[in-house]
Amino acid sequence: MLLDGAINAYLAMRVGIITKAYCSSLVKPERRKLRKSASLQAAKMTVSLVKKFGEVFAKQIGNKIKDKINQTGENIIEKGRIFLIE
């Protein structure tokens, strides 16, 4: 899921960088250099996004796991109380 999003973001940024270069240039840019430069820029941007959102994603998963563990513990305690009462 995170990898799919990162790949899509990379490709979208790369296309945007290339488009911006073509639209803002008075002289036709050299195709090979422009593509290579756009790939490098998009890669740098993607890495920073993955780091930022990867941390958020990991925290969210950690919180979900913690909640499930707490719920399971509460269920065990509750079942133990019912067992002791009966």
N, C-alpha and C positions, 0 to 999 in steps of 0.2 A: 504494500500500500504506500508506504513512504517512498520506496524506490520508484514506483510508477509516477508519483507526483513529482519527484526530483527530475526524472527524465523528461516529463512534459514541461516542467518549468525551464529546464536547460534548453530544450528545443524552441520554446516560445521566446525566451530571451535572446537566443542566437538569431532567430528570424528578425526580431525587433531591432537588434543591433545592426544587422545587415541592411534592413530597410531604412533605418535612420541614417546610415552612412550614405546610401544611394540618394536619399531625399535631400540631404544637406550638402552634398558635394556639387561643386560647379564643374568638376572634371570627373569623367567616369573612373571610379576606383578600379584598381587592379583586382580582379576577381579572386585569385588564389590568396593574395595577402589579406584581403578583406575577410574572406571565409575563415582563414586561420586566426586572425585577430579576433573575430567575433566568437569563435569557438573558445579561445582562451578567456576572453572576458566573461562569457556566459558560464564557463566552468567555475571561475572564481566566485561569481555571484551565486551559483548553485550550491557550492560548498558552504558558503556563509549561511544560506537559507536552510540547508540540511542540518547544520550545526544548531542553529537557532530553534528550528521546529523539532528537531530530533530530541533536544532536551525537554521541550514541552511535552512531546509525545511520550517520552520515557517517564516523566513525572505523572502524567495522566494514567498510564498503565500501572505504575507503582501504586498510585492511590486506589485504583480499582482492585488490585490484588490485596492491598491492605484492608479495604472494605470487606471483601469476600472472606478474608481470614477472620476479621472481627465478627462478621455475621455467623460464620461457622462456629466460632468459639461461643458466641451467645446461644446458638442452637444447642450445642453440646451441654452447656450449663443448664439451659432450660429443660432439656430432656433428663438431665441428671436430677433436677429438682422434682420433676414429675415422678421419676423412679423412686426417689426417697419418700415422697408423700404417699405413694401407693403402698 
